């Protein structure tokens, strides 16, 4: 059974969402971040950076939400994907973590990055229900989680971006999203 390590209100919920989507049994190990449980030797043996999320898949340790999503997709998604499809999934996962997240969640970047990022993303989502081959994948978990966090954490709305707004609604209606992201 996979062990997912995380804290309250951490990016572990992103990984939890995908585990729920894949119907993979897992144990969610909640670390007391406020009391430094993530800095103790037992957890540092899993992630020497002392950050969450991290997983233990039968002795295989992995950290960084994007890497975990890619791994889970390759290892456990029953849909066999071509190398090109896997490349597209990874492209969107990296976009979420390296471009979208820092572009919008770092306040000093938001004003310049939002007009660059939202219009092309909105256009894509006006054409497709999901990011890769119009099929729900780990890419949707990565991008969708950041987009879902924006109204909650930043009070951003997508009223000018119907494609994004409808996409977030579509994702938030998924049972696995409700189980993991609506807490």
N, C-alpha and C positions, 0 to 999 in steps of 0.2 A: 504494500500500500504506500502511495506517495505521502510524504509529510510536507505540508506547506507551512513555512514559517513566515509569520507576519505580525504586525501590531494593529491595534485599533486604528482605524482611519489611515491605512497605509496602502501602498500599491499592491499589496497582497490580494486585495479584493479583485484586481484585474485578473490575476492568475486563477483565483477561486472561480471567477465567472467562467473562464475557459474550461476548467476542470469540470464544472457543472454542465457546461454545454456538451462535453465529451462523455459525460456520465462515468467518469473515472472515480473509483473510491479513493478518498484521501482523508488524511487527518490534518486539521488546521491547528497548528501549534501557535497559540497567541503568546507573543513575547511581551513582557512588561517593559516597554521602551522607556518610559519615564524613570524607571528604576535601573536602567542600564543592562537589562537582561541580554540585549543584543551585543553587548561588549564583553560578555563572559566567555571563558575559554571553550565551553561546550558549543556555543553558537559560532564563535570565531573559527572553530574547526570546520564548520560548514561554509561560512562566508567570512574570510579574513578581513573583509572591508567593514564588517559589522553592520550591514544594511539589510533591509528586507524589501522585497520578498526573496526567499530562497526555497529550494526544494531538495528533498532527499528522496530519490527514486531508487530504492533498494541499494543504497550505498553510492549512488551517483549523485553528487552534489552540483547544483547549478544555481546561480544567482543572476540578478538583473531581469526585470519583468519581460523585456523583449526577447532575451535569450531563452527564457523559460517558455514563453509562448511558441517560439520557433521550434524548440525541442519537443514540446507536447504535440504540436501539429505534425511534425515528422514522425514521432514515435507512436502516437495514439489515434490520430484522426483516421477513421476507417476509409475515408475518401483518398484513393491513391492519386497523387498529383504529379504532374510533369515537373521537370527541373525549372521550366519557365514559370509555371504557376507558383512553385515554391519561391522562386526569385521575386515574383510580384507580391506574394504574401510578406516576405521579408522586407521588401521595399516599403510597404505601408507600415509595418511594425517599426522600422527605423525612422520613417517619417514621423510617426506618433511620438517617439521618444527623443529624437534629435532635432526635430523641426517644429512640429505642432506644439508640444509641451513647452519647450523653452520660449517659443515665439509668443505664446499667449499667456502662460503662467508667470513669466518674468515681466513684471509690470512695465519696466523701462522699454521692453521690446514690443509690447502689445499694440501700441498705436501705429507703428510702422509695419509690423508683421501681419496683423489681422487683414488689412486690405490686399496683401499679397497672397495670403494663404486661403482665406475663405472663398473668394470668387471661383478659383479653379476647382476646389474641393466641392463647392456647391454645384457647379456645372456637372461634375462627374456624378454626384449623387442625384441630380435631376434626371440623369440618363440611366442609372443603375440602382437597384435596391441595395446592393452590397459592393464592396470595393474590388474584389477579384472574381472575374467571370460570373458576376451577378449571383454568387453563392456565398453564404455565410462562412467565414474562415477566421483564423486567429487574427488576421489583419483587422477585421471588424471589431474584435475585442480591444485591440490596442488603440485604434483611432477612436472607436466609439466610447471607450472609457474616458478618454481625455475630453471628448466633446460633452459627455454626460456630466462630467465634473464642472465644466465651465459655468453653467447656470447656477449650480449649487454653491460653488466656492467663489466665483467671481461676479455673480449676478449678471453674466452676459446672456443675452437672448439671441435667438437666430431668426427673428422676425423678418429680417431683410434677406434671409437665405433659406428659402423654402425647402431646398434639397437637403440641407443639413438638418433643418428642423424636423422634417419628416423621417429622416434616417434615425435621428436620436429617439424619436417616438417609437419607430419600428423596433429598435434595439431594446428600448426600455420596456416594451411589452413582452419580451421573451422571458419565459419562466426562470431560466438560469440567471438572467440579469437581475430579476426581482429578488432571487435568493441571495445573491452576493453583493450587488451594487446598491441596493436600496436600504441598506442598514444605516 
